[in-house]
Amino acid sequence: MKNQRHKAIALVAAAGLVLSSISAVLPGLPGQSDLHAEGLPADSSGDTVHLTDQPGNWFRSHQTGTPLSVVEAGGRVNFHIGSQTDTKHTVTLLIRPPDSNLEVDQDDSIRSSVGVTFDRPGVYLFTCKVHPYMQGIVAVKDAQGNIPPVSKAQLPFIGYLGVDSLPASTVLSVLTNVAATDADKRAKWNIFGPAGQFKPAVPGVGEVWVNTQFETVPGQNDGDGVPKPGTITVLDASTFSIKREINGLDPEAAGRWNNPHNMWADASLSTIYNGNWFGKWLNKIDRATGDVLESINLGEAPTHIVSNPNEASPQSGWLTSPLSAENDLLKIVDQGGLKVVESDPTGAGLTHPHGHWHTSDGKKVVVPNVFKGVGVAGSISIMDLESGSVLKEIPFQPQGLASALLLPVAAGIKGSTKAYVSNIGSGQVSVVDLASMSLVKNIPVTFTPNGQQGAQFSVFDTLQAPIQPPVSPDGRYVGVAVLGLTTVSRPPTGSADHVAIIDTATDTVVKFIATPAGTHGAHWGAKKGGGYYLYVTSQHSNALVVIDVDPNNDGRADDAQMVGRIVLANGSAGAGVTDGTGGQGLKPLPNVYDGWIQDTVALSGTGRLSAEVEGWIKALTSRQKNPSR
């Protein structure tokens, strides 16, 4: 209990250092008191909140210009999904005062307005289920003009700090997704300078493409002239230095570039395909030059992109991409230009699919369906890749293994036999046997602030969420990126974010590794001389982390460690503190996953690979060229 009290004291003390977003709205606010009416906007009985595509300010109050809206009890807030965003969203109430009866949610993504009247004083936290890190807060004053503290009944996370409640200002000050200004981002995010960088002793092979999704680019606007963020930063994996940066100012991307989120490459590694999660577009990019060659409209909020690796299939090389604000998995061909050729529902009714993955034989695709209607219950679908039919949909159930399927968001697959699906709401990774198409296990990967772990703890207990869970090309390990929603560090890593390494032989976690704020993306790339690096992005940082899961080559991952931290900021004009931030999707090249690397190796010596790519293939070991061997 003494240690828990120390954690609570430290949290309260830290709040005094990171209250910039609150104090900008409430001048002179003491760091350890409740919010008070002094300094509030004159008209605080109502507000309009615009959902936007701007990092850290996704729910922007008209009154304050920040994600914090302040009203009186009985006040009304109009949440508007309109011209400030390029796609659809939900307005979903996650946290409310214990005595409030308010419920706000939609079964589907929308583009309209949601009016909410607030019945009790206290703090209300809203999110979008399509883009779950979007957060906005409505603080409702009591009769004395104060905002009541946040209790552990309202947010169980607080109880694990050894206290019953915390001032609202303290809680808001540590939420990393609430960061409207550069000052907020500097206070809450991990922004590294040159001294924070260190490189692996052993080089990688090829390149690493990173969606630096939150970087500001002056003049990068949508078709209505509204500024939109995001770049792609390309690293040379042999030197871990930045080769180039790509943005949406290219004429072929103009107005069709917004929060670039995830990428894939063709078999020849000559072309990169980039999806824009807060928009509707797929961009085709020349890998060697960084030029955007073509952009097409896919639909609402396209997420990840994967190609069909089955060379025997008539659909070999076709791309698939889920629409997370809709219900379909698209198939796209690139034959004389990009074209959508098929759209298949990923389950019964509403699905909102996100981070899918294909089996290495190109026969099945595993799709996490994030939410199926009102609430956060989702499902996992196993589809036949060629026909597009759903072979089995595993829905959420209140009891049993399927009870973990709360906001399932991303999948990884071991060969063609076993899938791993991350669930934001439950903090667990679900294991799916692809032969029986059934759940076989759930693996907890998050921690409460006092270091407890287990299936009984949800995101409200931990304020952590597993995101991408790729399986290593040799099928031995899963690297799970776990995103922290606060700045609060905890055992066993001493950090708010981490990576969990799962041994696929036992389906148990063998190592937790501390990572920078906002850990989100993970992908495996070739390590020179053999083996693989796990590259990890963090949306609330400007750094890419390099993890070696077996640094002493003893066949075990219990000594896995961070061996590099590469600063992605490169002095981009006008980017400010956002330079190199927003790391989410990434694509190491060559594409070393089983099923895909063999397709590229087969092109070696045919004249279809560039000299640079031929050099990358030559640098691979025989095992890296055929990991299922």
N, C-alpha and C positions, 0 to 999 in steps of 0.2 A: 504493500500500500504506500510505503514511503516513496518508492521509486515512481509510482503512479502520480503521487502528489507533485513530485519534482517535475514530471512531464507536464502536468497541468499548469504549474507555475511558469515553466519555460514557454509554454504555448501562449499564455497571457502576456508574458514579457515580450515575446517575439511580435505580438500584435502591435505593440507600440512602435515597431520599426516598419511595419508594412501596412499602414492604414491610409495610404495615399488616395486610394479610390474612394474611401468613405469620407475622409477629411475634405476632399475636393467638393463634396456635396454638402458636408456639415462642417463649416469652418470652426476651428477651435475645439473640435471634438476630443475629449480626453480618451486615451487609448484603452482604459480599463473600466469605463462606465458604459451604461446602456446609451443607445442613441436617443437624443433629446430633440425637441422641436426647434430649439434655437438654431438659426442658420438654414432652416428648411426653406424650400421654395414657398412663396407666398400662397400659391394655390396648390395645396397638397391633398385635396380631397378627391382628386382624380388625375389620371395620367393616360398617355398613349405610349405604348412600348412597341417599337418597330423591331421585328426580327430581321437581322442583317447577316451579311457574310463576312463581317469583320472580326478577326481573332480577339477574344477577350471581351468583346462588346456585342455579342450576338443578340442579346435582348436589350436594346438601347432605349432608355427612357427619354421621352421628349423633354421632361422637366430637367433632368440632370445630365443627359448626354452619356450616362454610364449604365451598367446593368442593374443599378439600384434605383427602384422607384419607391417613393415614400408617400403614403396616403393615410387618411384617418379611417377608423372603423366605419364601415358603411360606404367607404369610398369605392370608386369604380375605376378599373384599368382596362383599356382596350388594347389587346394584343393584335397588332396588324402585320399580316404576312402579305406584303405587296411589292412595291418597286425597289425596295432596298435589298431584296434577295432574288436570286435567279432560279430558285426551285421551291418545292413544297416542304412543309414542316408540320409538326404537331406542337401544340401548347399543352404541356403535361405537368400537372402539379405533383411534385415528389415529396415535399416536406411542408407540413403545416403545423400550427399550434395545436396542442392536444385537445383543446376544447372547441376547435373549429370543425364544422361539418362540410366544409367546402370540398368539392370534387371537380377537377377540371382535366379533361382528356378527350381525345378523339380516337376513333377506331382506325382512321386512315389519315394520311398526310393531306394537307389542305393548302389552298392559297386564298385566304379570306381573313376575316377578323373574328376574334373571340373576346367577348366582353365578360369581365369577371367583377363581381361585387364582393368585397371582403368583409366577413362577418365578425372576426375577432382580432384583437391586437396581437402582434407577433410577427415572426418571420416566415415567409412563404417562398419556397424554392421551386422554380420551374425549369423544365428542360424540353428538348425536342427528342422524340424517340427515334427519328430518322438519323439525327446527328447528336448522339447522347452527351457529348461534351459541351454543347450549347447550354449555358446556364444564365438565368436571370432571377433577381430577388425582388420581392415586394415586401417592404417593411411597413407594418400597420401600427400607427400610434395608439396608445391608450389615452384615457381622459386627461392624464397629466402631461401628455405630449411626449411620453417615453416609448421606446420599443422594448417590450419585455425580453428577458434573456431567453436563450435557446436551451431547452431542457433535454436530458437524456431520454425522456419519453418521446420527445419529438425527433431527436437524432441520437440513436443508441451509441454512436461513435464517442460521444462526450462521456458516457459512463465509464468507458475503458481508460479514461484519463484520471479516474478516481474522484470526479466531481459530479454533482447533480445537474449543474447548468453552467453556461458560460455567457458573458455578455454578447449580444448580437454582433457588436463591432468586432469582437475577437474572432468569432466564427467566420465572418465575412472576410476578415483580413488574411486568412490562410487558404481561401479557396483559389486555386491556381487558374481556374477557368474564368474567374472574374477579374479581369485585368485590362481595363479600357485604355489606359495611357501608357506611355513609355516608362514613366516612373513606377507604375504598378508592375509592369513586366520586369523591370530591373529588380524590384523588391521580391517578387514571388517566383520568378523563373530562374533557371540556371544559365546565365549569360557568361560565357567564358571568353577571356582574352587570350592572346598568344601563349601566355604562361600556363594556361590550363590545358594545353595540348601536349599529348605524348603519342608517339607512333609505335606500332608493333615492331619487334626486333626482326621478325620474319615477314617478308613482303607477302601481299596477296597477288592474285592473278587477275588481269583485265581491268574493268572499271566498276564503280559503284554509282548508280544513279539514285538520287535522293529527292523525293518531293518535299522541298522546303516550302511547305504550304502556306505559312503565315507571313512570308517575307513581303514587305511593302515595295511596290514598283510604281513610282510616279508615272501617271499617264496611262496606267493599265486599267482600262474601264470595260464595262459590259456595253451592250448595244444601246443602253439608255444613258450612258455616260457616268454610271455609278462606279467608283473605284473598287477594284477587286484584287485580293492578294494572291501571292503564290509564284514560286519559281521552281525550277529543277536545277539542282547542283550536281555536277558530275565530277567524281574523284578518279584519279589514276590509282588503282589498287596496288601498283608496284612501288609507288612512292608515297601514297596517301596524301597527295597534294591535289588542289582543285584544278581541273582542266578547263572547265567552262561553266557558265550559268545560262540557263534558257528561261525566257519569260514570254508573256503573252503580247508583247509589243510587235512580234513578228506579224507581218500583214496577213499570213494565213491563219493566225490565231486570234487576231484582233476581234474583241467582243465575244470570243468563244474560249475563254481561259479564266477559270475561277476556282481557287482552292484546288490546284492539281493534286490528286490524292493517291493514285496507284498506277503502276506501269507494268508492261510486259514487253518482250522482244520477239521478233521472228526468229526462225531457226538459223538464218544466216547471220544474225546479229547486226544486220544493216539498218533495221528499222525499230524504233521504239514507239509503243502505243501508250498514250497517257489519257487517263480519265479525270474528269472534273466533278468532284462530289457535290459541290454547291451550285452546279450548273446542269448542263444537259449534253456535254460535248465529249467527243473522243478526238484527240489530236494524233496525227501521224508525224513522227519526227525522224529526220535523217540522223542516225547515230553519230556518224563521223563529223558532221558539220554543226549539228544542233539546230539546223533549219527546220521550221514547221512546214511540212509539205501539204497537209490537208487537214481539215477539221469538219466533222459531221455531227449532226444532232442525233443523240441516241434516245433521249427521254429524260424523265425526272431523276436526278441524283444518281448517275452511274457510279459504281464503286470500283471493284477490282476487275482485273483483266487477266485471263489465262487462255493459252492456246491449246488446241487438241494435238497431243504428241503422237497419236497413232498414225504412222505412215501408211498403214494398210487401209485406213478409212478414207472414203471419198471426201470427208470433212477434215482431213489432215491440215493442220495449220490454221483452221478457222479459230477466230477469237470468240470468247464468251464474256459477257459482262452483265451483272445483275443491276436492276434499277431499284434502288433502295427506297425511293418514294413512290414506287409502283409495286408490281407483283410478279414481274417477269424476268427470265434470263434470256438475254439477247444473243444471237449468233451473228457475227460480222465477218465478212470476207474482204480481203484486200487483193483484188484481181483487176488491175486497171483502175483502181480507186476503191475507197472504202464504201461498203454497202451493208446495211442490215438485211439479212435474208430470212431470219426466223425469230420468233418471240414466243417463249414457252412459259406458262405459269409454273411457279416453283412449289406449288402446293394448293390445298383447297382454300378457297376464299382469299382473304387478304394475307399477304406474306411479308412484304418489305425485306427482300433478301439483301445480304451484304457480301462478306468476304468468302467466296466459294473456293474450291480447289478440285482439280481433276485427278483421277487415279493415273498411275504411271503408264498403264496400258491404254489409256484414252477411252475407256469404256463407260466409266461412271463419273459423276460429278456430285460432290457433297456441298449442299447449300444451307447455310444458317439463315433461317427466316426470323428476323429480329423481333417483330411483334405481329400478332395475328388479329388484333382488334383493340378494344379498350383494355388498358392495363399493359403489363410488360411480359406476358406469357408469349413465348415464341415456339419454334419447332425446328427440326433438322430434316431436310429432304435429301434423299438419295435418288438421283435421276440417271436415266440412260442418256449418255452424252450424245449419241448419234440421233436417236429418235426424239429426244427432248421430253420423254414421258417420265412421270414421277413413279419410281419403283416402290418407294416407301416414304411416307412422311411420319416422323416421330414427333407427336405434339407434346407440349407441356402437360404434366399431370400433377395434381397436388401432393401425391405420395409417390415414393419410389424414386428410381434413378432419373426419371423424366421431370422431377420437381426442380432440377437444376436449370432447366431450359428457360431462363429469364434473360431476355435480350441477348440471345446467342448471336455473335457478331462475326466470327472468322473461323476458318477451318484450315487444317493441315492434314496431309495423308501420308502414311507409311506405305510406300509402294502402291499396291492395289488391295491391301488387306484391312487396314485399320485407320480410322479417322480420329482427329482430335479437334474439338470445337470449344472455343472460349465463350463463356457466358458472363456478360457484364454484371447482371443482377445478382447472381449467386456467388460470383467469385470463383467458380470452378471450371475445370476443363473436362468436358464429357468425352468419353472414349466410345467409339462406335465400331463394332465388328461389321465389316462390309460384306462378309459372306452371309451371315444371318440377318444383316441389316437391323441390328438391335444395339441398345446401349448396354455396355458391360461394366462401366465404372465411371465415377466422377472423382476428379483430383482437385482438392482445394489448393489455391496458389496465392491467396491474399492473407493479410494479417490485420488484426485489430491494432490500435496504437500502443497497446501494452504487450504485443507479440503473440497473442493467441491466434490459433488457426483451427479450422474445422468446417465441416459442411453446414454447421448451424449458424455460421456468420455470413450475412449478406453484405451487399455494398453499403448499406446504411450503418453497419457495424465497423467496416474497414475503410470506407471511402477510397477503395482501390478497385481496379477493374482490369481483368485480363483482356488483352486485345489480340494481337496476331500470334498464332502458335505454329510456325512452320516446322516440319520434320526434316532432319538433316538428310542429305542425299543418300547416305548409306543406311538410313532407316534406324539409326541407333538412338537418336535423341530428339526431343521436342524442345525448342527454345520459345518460351512464352513471355511476351512483353506485357508487363503489368503496370498500368498507368495509375499514378497517385493523383487523387483529386484535391489534395491539400499539400501544404509544405511541411506537414508533421512527420518527422522521422520515427522509426520504430525498429524493434528487434525483428529478425536476426541480422538485418543488413545495415541498420543505422541510417536508412534512407526512406524517403516517402514512396519511391518507385523502385522496381527491381525487375530482373529477369529470373524466371524459374526454369531450371533445366530438368526435364523429365527423361528418365531412362525408359525406353519403349519395351525393354525386356521384362520389366517389373511394373511399369506404369506408376512409378513413384518419383517424387521430386528428390534429386540427389544433390542439388546445389541452388542456393539463392544468391544473386549477385546484384549489388547496388548499382543503380543507373541514374542518369540525370532526370530532372523534372519532366513529367509528361510522356513517359516511355510508351511508345505506341506501336512502331513497326519493327519487324524482324525478318531477316532473310539470310540464307546461307550462301557463302561464296567460297571459291577455291583458295586455299592456302598454298603458297609455293612449296613444293617438295612433298605435298601430300596432306590429306586432312582438309578441314574446313574451318573458316571463321564464321561466327554468327555476327552479322552486322545489325545494329539496333539503333533506331531513331527515337527522338524524344521531341514531342510537339512544343513543349515549354522550355526548350533549350536550343542552342545553336551548335550542338555537337552531335557527331555520330560516334557511337561506341563500338569497339571491336572486341569480341569475346572469343577466347580460345577454350573450347570445351575439354580439350585433352592436351594441355601444354607439355606434359612429359611423355606423351605417346605410350601410356601404360594400358590403354583400353578402358580407362575409367574417367568419369566426369566429376568426381568429387573434388578435384582440384581445379575445376573450371574457373577462369578469372578474366577480368577485363585486362586486355593487353594494349589497348589503344583508345584514345579519345581525340577525335579529329574535329577541330573547329571549322564549321562550314561558313562562317562569316568571311566575306572576301572584299569588304569595302564597297559594296554596291551603293551607288548614288541614291540618296533619298530613303534608303531602307532603315536607317537609324538602328534602334535596338532590335528590330525584327530581322536584321541581316542574318541569314542562315537558320532562322527558326522555323518551327512548324513541321519538323520532320515526322512524316507518317509513312506513306508507301515508299518502297525502295526496290531497286532491281540490280543486284550484282550480276556482272557479265564476265565470263560465259554463264549461261543459265545451267547450273551444274546439277539440277534435280534429275533423279532417275526418270527416264522416259524422254526428257527434253535434251539432255546433253548428248545422248547417242545420235539424235537427229542432226545436231550441229557437227559432231565428229564425222558423221557419214559424208558431210559436204567438203571435208578437208581434202585438198588436192584436186577438186573438181573445177576450180576457177570461180566458184560461187561465193567464196569467202574473201574478204579483203586481206591484204598482207598483214595488217594489224591483228585481225582475228585469227589468222593462221598462226601467228606468233603466240597468241593466247592458248590455242589448242595444243601447240607443241609444248608449252610449259606445263600442261597437265600430266599427272601420273596416269598409268594405265588404269588404276582403280578409280581415279576421278573421271576418266573418260567412260567408264562403265561401272557405276557404283553398285549395281545389283549383281555384279559378277561374283 
